[in-house]
């Protein structure tokens, strides 16, 4: 008998007079000690299945039919008072955003101890001891039990969440995108830890993710969802090599790997089997004229104020960095969170003043552009940014036309009719329709919003585009669409790009040259193939080993 058995599950939400079916007749089973990957894009119903298994939906607005049993105990229709006894004891969940899931007002030790006492019925001393043991098991010193969640890194907070979920050795662990926001090395550490601890206790794991690489690494079986339905399931190895559904094949092929041919067109849901013609693989000759460069760049930020208003020593975010971006090439800037990638990019964009070192664009010193109005205006035309978050980077109160034409109003003398015509042309370039000009950002998907951001960046005809993690917040198929688009535009318009990312597989696929940053310094740089095939720095080899 399956430890988690889902049969004919349907979940519908009611609001504003309409009913939306998020999960439609989904069925699967999960055996003790097994890891099942629930795969699909945003909106496919994955997280809804996980929340339904925990009995966490709002009963007033949600209709759940079918059956969900945990060790033979029915979840659907069971009163919340009874479900509270099950949650944490027999079924537990690790959420995507650990900072939001943990209480900011209590120490991590107190939260772990409470989770144990509620179900084990022990005293405070035994619960504290159990909490310290679990922290040690997830690689966190027991002394840090007195610290609060904000005092931990993202990876350590996720470790705390895993410790809390497994402290009572539940029958089922549901992990909802547990590593999406983490760097590759931390992601591997967290997944390995979760897998190891689950196997020790015989816990079955339902891993909810859109990352097929994670499923390949972790899961015994996978179930693919689309539009609320389960469209294909089976052993992971079989589906990865011989999937029958075109959507499954598109998801598997959409995320580039270290073995994907650089510059090839990635499959998408709309185009699951594209021609894999290689484009741009001979671009990285290194002979083009230098367009933008930083030399011996250092950026320091003031230290925090301590007692009596005294400031600590300045914090160096970037130390002695030298980089060059040549005309028509794409430089990939790689590193984990806090390595200084985004700070370096902001300096090149003229948004951050360097502490020391030189910053030049097209041969001119732009290090002090903020003090020269004319230079700053010119730089804002020639250097444009595409941001990581397509939801936060677009003004929700402006139409697409207003968003895309703003750079034209600032940098050109075009009248309103000409600006609208140019905006329609730009939307066409990024695969959208001119009819979208009158809409607002909330009316678009994440991938479409990122396309709007790219259209805005292209509006003043820049010579350099700085893309700061432009695809890390997107589903793999949408990521493939955006990468294909950027490659098309780069080749068509002869753009130079600084591509900031922590995803080495994406960088290898997209970039001509690569610079690897760690703790504010460049530890290695060179042509793409040289860095990936024969890395010189130990840190680069560690990053490559952690890439799934």
C-alpha positions as CSV (number, residue, x, y, z in Angstrom):
1,X,0.0,0.0,0.0
2,X,1.3,3.5,-0.9
3,X,2.3,5.7,2.0
4,X,0.8,8.6,0.0
5,X,-2.1,7.7,-2.3
6,X,-3.8,10.4,-4.5
7,X,-6.8,9.3,-6.4
8,X,-8.9,11.4,-8.8
9,X,-7.9,14.6,-7.1
10,X,-9.6,17.7,-8.4
11,X,-9.1,21.2,-6.8
12,X,-11.1,24.2,-7.8
13,X,-10.9,27.8,-6.6
14,X,-13.9,30.2,-6.5
15,X,-13.6,34.0,-6.6
16,X,-15.2,37.0,-8.2
17,X,-18.1,34.9,-9.4
18,X,-15.9,32.5,-11.4
19,X,-14.6,29.0,-10.7
20,X,-11.1,27.9,-11.8
21,X,-10.0,24.3,-11.9
22,X,-6.3,24.2,-10.9
23,X,-6.0,20.4,-10.6
24,X,-8.1,18.1,-12.8
25,X,-8.4,14.4,-11.9
26,X,-4.8,13.7,-10.9
27,X,-3.8,10.3,-9.5
28,X,-0.5,8.8,-8.3
29,X,1.0,6.8,-5.4
30,X,4.2,7.2,-3.4
31,X,5.9,4.2,-1.7
32,X,7.9,4.4,1.5
33,X,11.5,5.6,0.8
34,X,10.7,6.6,-2.8
35,X,11.3,10.0,-4.3
36,X,8.7,11.2,-6.8
37,X,9.4,14.3,-8.9
38,X,6.2,16.4,-9.7
39,X,7.3,18.4,-12.7
40,X,5.7,21.2,-14.7
41,X,5.7,24.9,-15.3
42,X,4.2,27.7,-13.2
43,X,0.4,27.3,-13.2
44,X,0.5,23.6,-13.9
45,X,-1.0,22.7,-10.5
46,X,2.1,21.2,-8.8
47,X,2.0,23.3,-5.7
48,X,-1.8,23.0,-5.5
49,X,-1.4,19.2,-5.2
50,X,1.2,19.6,-2.4
51,X,-1.0,22.0,-0.5
52,X,-4.0,19.7,-0.9
53,X,-2.0,16.8,0.5
54,X,-1.3,18.9,3.6
55,X,-4.9,20.0,3.8
56,X,-3.8,23.7,3.7
57,X,-6.4,25.1,1.3
58,X,-8.9,27.7,2.3
59,X,-12.1,25.7,2.7
60,X,-14.3,28.7,2.1
61,X,-12.9,29.3,-1.4
62,X,-11.6,25.9,-2.4
63,X,-13.4,22.7,-3.4
64,X,-11.3,19.5,-3.2
65,X,-12.7,16.2,-4.4
66,X,-11.2,12.8,-4.8
67,X,-9.1,11.1,-2.2
68,X,-5.7,11.7,-0.6
69,X,-4.6,9.2,2.1
70,X,-1.4,9.2,4.2
71,X,-0.7,5.8,5.6
72,X,-4.4,5.0,5.1
73,X,-5.7,8.1,6.8
74,X,-8.0,10.2,4.6
75,X,-7.0,13.9,4.2
76,X,-9.9,15.2,2.0
77,X,-12.8,16.2,4.1
78,X,-11.0,15.7,7.4
79,X,-11.5,18.6,9.9
80,X,-8.6,20.9,10.4
81,X,-8.3,20.0,14.1
82,X,-7.6,16.4,13.1
83,X,-5.2,17.4,10.3
84,X,-3.1,19.5,12.7
85,X,-2.1,16.2,14.5
86,X,-1.0,14.8,11.1
87,X,1.0,17.8,9.9
88,X,4.6,17.6,11.1
89,X,4.1,14.1,12.5
90,X,3.1,12.0,9.5
91,X,3.3,14.5,6.6
92,X,5.6,17.5,6.5
93,X,6.4,20.2,4.0
94,X,9.5,22.2,3.0
95,X,8.5,25.5,1.4
96,X,10.3,27.4,-1.3
97,X,10.9,30.6,0.7
98,X,12.3,29.6,4.0
99,X,12.6,33.2,5.2
100,X,8.8,33.6,4.8
101,X,8.0,30.2,6.3
102,X,10.0,30.7,9.5
103,X,8.9,33.0,12.3
104,X,11.1,36.1,12.5
105,X,10.2,36.6,16.2
106,X,11.5,33.3,17.5
107,X,14.9,31.6,17.4
108,X,15.4,28.7,15.1
109,X,16.0,26.4,18.1
110,X,12.7,27.4,19.7
111,X,10.9,26.8,16.4
112,X,12.4,23.3,16.0
113,X,11.8,22.4,19.7
114,X,8.1,23.5,19.4
115,X,7.6,21.3,16.3
116,X,9.0,18.3,18.2
117,X,7.1,19.0,21.5
118,X,3.7,19.3,19.7
119,X,3.9,15.8,18.4
120,X,6.3,13.9,20.7
121,X,4.8,15.2,24.0
122,X,8.2,15.7,25.6
123,X,9.5,18.2,28.0
124,X,11.3,21.4,27.1
125,X,14.8,20.1,27.9
126,X,14.4,17.0,25.7
127,X,12.9,19.1,22.9
128,X,15.9,21.5,23.0
129,X,18.3,18.5,22.9
130,X,16.4,17.0,19.9
131,X,16.5,20.4,18.1
132,X,20.2,20.7,18.7
133,X,20.7,17.2,17.3
134,X,18.7,18.0,14.2
135,X,20.7,21.2,13.6
136,X,23.9,19.3,13.9
137,X,22.5,16.7,11.4
138,X,21.9,19.4,8.8
139,X,25.4,20.9,9.3
140,X,24.5,23.8,11.5
141,X,26.4,24.2,14.9
142,X,24.1,23.6,17.8
143,X,25.2,27.0,19.3
144,X,23.3,28.7,16.5
145,X,20.0,27.5,17.9
146,X,19.8,30.8,19.7
147,X,20.0,32.8,16.4
148,X,17.0,34.2,14.4
149,X,16.2,33.3,10.8
150,X,17.5,36.6,9.4
151,X,20.9,35.8,10.8
152,X,21.3,32.8,8.4
153,X,22.1,32.6,4.7
154,X,19.4,31.3,2.3
155,X,21.0,27.9,2.2
156,X,21.2,27.6,6.0
157,X,17.6,28.7,6.4
158,X,16.6,26.0,4.0
159,X,18.6,23.5,6.1
160,X,16.6,24.7,9.1
161,X,13.4,24.0,7.2
162,X,14.6,20.5,6.4
163,X,15.5,19.9,10.0
164,X,12.0,21.1,11.1
165,X,10.2,19.0,8.5
166,X,12.1,15.8,9.5
167,X,12.4,16.3,13.2
168,X,9.5,13.9,13.8
169,X,10.5,11.4,11.1
170,X,7.3,11.8,9.1
171,X,6.0,9.2,6.6
172,X,5.9,11.8,3.8
173,X,7.9,14.9,3.0
174,X,6.6,17.4,0.4
175,X,9.4,19.7,-0.9
176,X,7.9,22.6,-2.9
177,X,10.7,24.1,-5.1
178,X,13.1,23.9,-2.1
179,X,16.2,25.1,-4.0
180,X,14.9,27.5,-6.7
181,X,16.5,30.6,-5.2
182,X,19.8,28.9,-4.3
183,X,23.2,28.8,-6.0
184,X,24.3,25.6,-7.7
185,X,26.7,24.5,-4.9
186,X,24.2,25.3,-2.1
187,X,21.4,23.6,-4.2
188,X,23.4,20.4,-4.4
189,X,24.2,20.5,-0.7
190,X,20.6,21.0,0.3
191,X,19.2,18.3,-2.0
192,X,21.8,15.8,-1.0
193,X,21.1,16.5,2.7
194,X,17.4,16.1,2.2
195,X,17.8,12.9,0.3
196,X,20.2,11.4,2.9
197,X,18.0,12.3,5.9
198,X,14.9,11.0,4.2
199,X,16.5,7.6,3.4
200,X,17.7,7.3,7.0
201,X,14.1,7.5,8.3
202,X,12.4,5.8,5.4
203,X,10.5,8.9,4.5
204,X,8.9,9.2,1.1
205,X,9.6,12.4,-0.7
206,X,7.3,14.3,-3.1
207,X,9.6,16.8,-4.8
208,X,7.8,19.6,-6.6
209,X,9.9,21.4,-9.2
210,X,10.2,22.8,-12.7
211,X,13.9,21.9,-12.9
212,X,14.3,18.6,-14.8
213,X,18.0,18.5,-13.8
214,X,17.0,18.3,-10.1
215,X,14.6,15.5,-10.9
216,X,17.3,13.6,-12.8
217,X,19.6,13.9,-9.8
218,X,17.1,13.1,-7.0
219,X,14.0,11.2,-8.2
220,X,13.2,7.5,-8.7
221,X,10.0,8.4,-10.7
222,X,8.6,11.6,-12.2
223,X,5.1,12.8,-13.0
224,X,4.7,15.6,-15.5
225,X,1.8,18.1,-15.1
226,X,0.4,20.6,-17.5
227,X,-2.8,22.7,-17.2
228,X,-3.8,20.9,-14.0
229,X,-3.6,17.4,-15.6
230,X,-1.1,14.6,-15.2
231,X,0.0,14.0,-18.8
232,X,2.9,11.5,-18.4
233,X,4.6,9.5,-15.6
234,X,7.1,6.7,-15.2
235,X,10.7,5.9,-14.1
236,X,12.9,9.0,-14.3
237,X,15.5,7.4,-16.5
238,X,13.0,6.2,-19.0
239,X,11.2,9.5,-19.3
240,X,14.5,11.4,-19.6
241,X,15.6,9.3,-22.5
242,X,12.3,8.1,-24.1
243,X,9.4,10.4,-23.2
244,X,6.3,9.9,-25.3
245,X,4.6,13.2,-24.9
246,X,5.9,16.2,-26.8
247,X,5.5,18.5,-23.8
248,X,7.7,16.3,-21.7
249,X,10.3,16.2,-24.4
250,X,10.2,20.0,-24.6
251,X,10.6,20.4,-20.8
252,X,13.6,18.0,-20.8
253,X,15.3,19.7,-23.7
254,X,14.5,23.3,-22.8
255,X,17.0,23.6,-20.0
256,X,20.6,23.6,-21.4
257,X,23.1,21.4,-19.8
258,X,26.9,21.3,-19.9
259,X,26.7,18.9,-22.8
260,X,24.2,21.0,-24.9
261,X,25.8,22.3,-28.1
262,X,26.5,26.0,-27.4
263,X,24.4,28.3,-29.6
264,X,21.9,25.7,-30.6
265,X,18.2,26.6,-30.6
266,X,16.5,25.3,-27.5
267,X,13.2,23.4,-27.8
268,X,10.1,25.1,-26.3
269,X,6.5,24.1,-25.6
270,X,5.5,25.9,-28.8
271,X,8.4,24.5,-30.8
272,X,9.3,21.2,-29.1
273,X,11.6,19.9,-31.9
274,X,13.3,22.9,-33.4
275,X,16.1,22.7,-36.0
276,X,19.3,22.5,-33.9
277,X,21.3,24.7,-36.2
278,X,24.3,26.0,-34.3
279,X,24.6,29.7,-34.3
280,X,27.5,31.9,-33.3
281,X,29.9,29.3,-32.2
282,X,32.8,31.1,-34.0
283,X,32.0,34.4,-32.4
284,X,34.5,34.3,-29.6
285,X,37.6,35.3,-31.5
286,X,38.6,37.9,-29.0
287,X,39.7,40.2,-31.9
288,X,36.9,42.8,-31.7
289,X,37.5,46.3,-30.4
290,X,36.9,46.8,-26.7
291,X,33.6,48.5,-26.1
292,X,33.4,48.5,-22.3
293,X,36.0,47.7,-19.6
294,X,36.8,48.0,-15.9
295,X,40.4,48.0,-14.6
296,X,41.4,47.3,-11.0
297,X,37.9,48.1,-10.0
298,X,37.1,48.3,-6.2
299,X,33.7,49.1,-4.8
300,X,33.3,49.5,-1.0
301,X,30.1,50.1,1.0
302,X,30.0,51.8,4.4
303,X,30.0,49.4,7.4
304,X,27.1,49.2,9.7
305,X,26.8,51.5,12.6
306,X,27.5,50.0,16.0
307,X,27.4,51.2,19.6
308,X,27.7,55.0,20.0
309,X,27.1,55.5,16.3
310,X,30.5,54.2,15.3
311,X,30.7,52.7,11.8
312,X,32.5,49.4,11.2
313,X,35.1,49.1,8.6
314,X,33.9,49.5,4.9
315,X,32.8,46.3,3.2
316,X,34.5,45.6,-0.1
317,X,32.0,44.1,-2.5
318,X,34.4,44.2,-5.5
319,X,38.2,44.1,-5.2
320,X,40.6,44.6,-8.0
321,X,38.4,43.4,-10.8
322,X,39.4,43.8,-14.5
323,X,37.0,42.9,-17.3
324,X,36.5,43.7,-21.0
325,X,33.5,43.4,-23.2
326,X,34.3,43.5,-26.9
327,X,32.0,44.7,-29.7
328,X,29.5,42.0,-30.7
329,X,30.5,39.5,-28.1
330,X,28.7,38.1,-25.0
331,X,30.7,38.0,-21.7
332,X,29.2,35.7,-19.1
333,X,29.8,36.9,-15.5
334,X,29.5,33.8,-13.2
335,X,29.5,33.4,-9.5
336,X,27.4,32.6,-6.4
337,X,25.3,35.2,-4.5
338,X,27.4,37.8,-2.9
339,X,30.3,37.3,-5.3
340,X,30.1,40.9,-6.7
341,X,28.6,40.2,-10.1
342,X,25.7,42.6,-9.9
343,X,27.8,45.3,-8.3
344,X,30.3,45.1,-11.2
345,X,27.4,45.2,-13.7
346,X,25.9,48.3,-12.0
347,X,29.3,50.1,-12.3
348,X,29.4,49.4,-16.0
349,X,25.8,50.7,-16.3
350,X,26.8,53.9,-14.5
351,X,24.5,53.2,-11.6
352,X,27.2,52.6,-9.1
353,X,30.3,54.8,-8.5
354,X,33.5,52.9,-8.1
355,X,35.7,53.5,-5.0
356,X,38.9,53.0,-7.0
357,X,39.9,51.9,-10.5
358,X,38.8,53.0,-14.0
359,X,35.6,52.4,-15.9
360,X,35.6,53.1,-19.7
361,X,33.0,52.9,-22.4
362,X,33.9,53.3,-26.0
363,X,37.3,54.7,-24.9
364,X,35.8,57.3,-22.5
365,X,36.1,57.4,-18.7
366,X,32.6,56.9,-17.3
367,X,33.7,56.2,-13.7
368,X,32.3,59.6,-12.6
369,X,29.3,59.7,-15.0
370,X,26.9,60.6,-12.2
371,X,28.6,64.0,-12.0
372,X,28.4,64.7,-15.7
373,X,24.8,65.1,-16.9
374,X,25.5,64.9,-20.6
375,X,27.7,61.8,-20.2
376,X,25.2,60.2,-17.9
377,X,22.4,60.8,-20.5
378,X,24.5,59.4,-23.3
379,X,25.5,56.4,-21.3
380,X,21.8,55.7,-20.4
381,X,21.1,55.4,-24.1
382,X,24.1,53.3,-25.1
383,X,23.9,50.9,-22.1
384,X,20.6,49.3,-21.2
385,X,19.6,46.7,-18.6
386,X,17.4,43.7,-18.5
387,X,16.6,42.9,-14.9
388,X,16.1,39.5,-13.1
389,X,12.5,40.0,-11.9
390,X,10.1,40.6,-14.8
391,X,7.3,41.3,-12.2
392,X,9.1,44.0,-10.3
393,X,10.9,45.7,-13.2
394,X,7.8,47.0,-15.0
395,X,5.7,49.8,-13.7
396,X,2.2,48.2,-13.0
397,X,0.5,51.6,-13.5
398,X,1.8,52.1,-17.1
399,X,0.7,50.4,-20.3
400,X,3.2,48.5,-22.4
401,X,3.2,51.4,-24.9
402,X,4.1,53.9,-22.1
403,X,6.8,51.5,-20.8
404,X,8.5,50.8,-24.1
405,X,8.2,54.4,-25.5
406,X,9.7,56.1,-22.4
407,X,13.3,55.6,-23.6
408,X,12.2,57.0,-27.0
409,X,10.8,60.1,-25.3
410,X,14.1,60.7,-23.4
411,X,16.6,59.9,-26.2
412,X,14.9,60.7,-29.5
413,X,12.9,63.5,-31.1
414,X,10.2,61.2,-32.4
415,X,6.6,62.4,-32.1
416,X,3.9,60.3,-30.4
417,X,2.8,58.5,-33.6
418,X,6.4,57.6,-34.5
419,X,7.1,56.4,-31.0
420,X,4.0,54.2,-31.1
421,X,5.1,52.8,-34.5
422,X,8.6,52.1,-33.1
423,X,7.1,50.4,-30.0
424,X,4.9,48.1,-32.2
425,X,8.0,47.2,-34.2
426,X,9.9,46.4,-31.0
427,X,7.1,44.2,-29.8
428,X,7.3,42.3,-33.1
429,X,11.0,41.8,-32.6
430,X,10.5,40.1,-29.3
431,X,7.6,38.0,-30.4
432,X,4.7,40.0,-29.1
433,X,1.8,41.6,-31.0
434,X,1.1,45.3,-31.5
435,X,-2.3,44.8,-29.9
436,X,-0.5,44.3,-26.6
437,X,0.5,48.0,-26.5
438,X,-2.6,49.0,-24.6
439,X,-2.3,46.3,-21.9
440,X,-0.8,46.4,-18.5
441,X,2.0,44.2,-17.1
442,X,-0.3,42.1,-14.9
443,X,-2.0,40.9,-18.0
444,X,1.1,39.0,-19.2
445,X,2.9,35.8,-18.2
446,X,6.4,36.0,-16.7
447,X,8.1,35.2,-20.0
448,X,6.0,37.8,-21.8
449,X,6.9,40.4,-19.2
450,X,10.6,39.6,-19.7
451,X,10.1,40.1,-23.5
452,X,8.6,43.5,-22.7
453,X,11.6,44.3,-20.6
454,X,13.9,43.3,-23.5
455,X,11.8,45.5,-25.9
456,X,12.3,48.5,-23.6
457,X,16.0,47.9,-23.4
458,X,16.2,47.8,-27.2
459,X,14.2,50.9,-27.7
460,X,17.0,53.5,-27.8
461,X,19.2,51.2,-29.9
462,X,21.9,50.5,-27.3
463,X,25.3,49.2,-28.0
464,X,25.6,47.2,-24.8
465,X,22.9,45.3,-22.9
466,X,23.6,44.2,-19.3
467,X,21.3,41.2,-18.5
468,X,21.4,40.6,-14.7
469,X,20.0,37.0,-14.1
470,X,17.4,37.6,-16.8
471,X,16.1,34.0,-16.9
472,X,16.6,32.7,-13.3
473,X,13.0,33.5,-12.3
474,X,11.5,31.8,-15.3
475,X,10.2,28.3,-16.0
476,X,12.6,26.2,-18.2
477,X,10.5,26.4,-21.4
478,X,10.0,30.2,-20.9
479,X,13.8,30.4,-20.2
480,X,14.4,28.7,-23.5
481,X,12.2,31.2,-25.3
482,X,14.0,34.2,-23.8
483,X,17.5,32.7,-24.5
484,X,16.5,31.9,-28.1
485,X,15.2,35.5,-28.5
486,X,18.4,37.0,-27.1
487,X,20.5,35.0,-29.4
488,X,18.4,36.0,-32.4
489,X,18.6,39.7,-31.4
490,X,22.3,39.6,-30.7
491,X,23.1,38.1,-34.1
492,X,20.6,40.4,-35.9
493,X,21.6,43.7,-34.3
494,X,25.2,43.0,-33.5
495,X,24.7,43.7,-29.8
496,X,27.3,43.3,-27.1
497,X,26.0,41.7,-23.9
498,X,27.2,41.3,-20.3
499,X,25.3,38.3,-19.1
500,X,25.2,37.9,-15.3
501,X,24.2,34.5,-14.0
502,X,24.9,31.8,-11.5
503,X,23.8,29.1,-13.9
504,X,26.9,27.7,-15.6
505,X,24.9,25.6,-18.1
506,X,23.1,28.7,-19.4
507,X,26.3,30.7,-19.6
508,X,28.1,27.9,-21.5
509,X,25.2,27.8,-24.0
510,X,24.9,31.5,-24.5
511,X,28.2,33.2,-23.9
512,X,31.4,33.7,-25.9
513,X,33.8,34.4,-23.0
514,X,33.4,33.8,-19.3
515,X,34.7,35.4,-16.1
516,X,34.2,33.6,-12.8
517,X,33.9,35.7,-9.6
518,X,34.2,34.8,-6.0
519,X,34.2,37.1,-2.9
520,X,34.5,40.2,-5.0
521,X,37.4,39.0,-7.2
522,X,37.8,37.4,-10.6
523,X,39.3,34.0,-10.1
524,X,39.3,32.9,-13.7
525,X,38.4,34.3,-17.1
526,X,38.8,33.3,-20.8
527,X,37.1,31.9,-23.8
528,X,34.1,29.8,-23.1
529,X,35.5,26.4,-24.1
530,X,38.8,27.0,-22.3
531,X,37.1,27.8,-19.0
532,X,34.6,25.0,-19.2
533,X,36.8,22.3,-20.7
534,X,40.0,23.1,-18.9
535,X,39.3,25.2,-15.8
536,X,42.4,26.5,-13.9
537,X,40.8,27.6,-10.6
538,X,39.7,25.1,-8.0
539,X,36.5,27.2,-7.4
540,X,35.6,26.9,-11.1
541,X,35.9,23.2,-10.9
542,X,33.7,23.2,-7.8
543,X,31.0,25.1,-9.5
544,X,31.1,22.8,-12.6
545,X,31.0,19.7,-10.3
546,X,27.9,21.2,-8.6
547,X,26.1,21.9,-11.9
548,X,23.4,19.3,-12.5
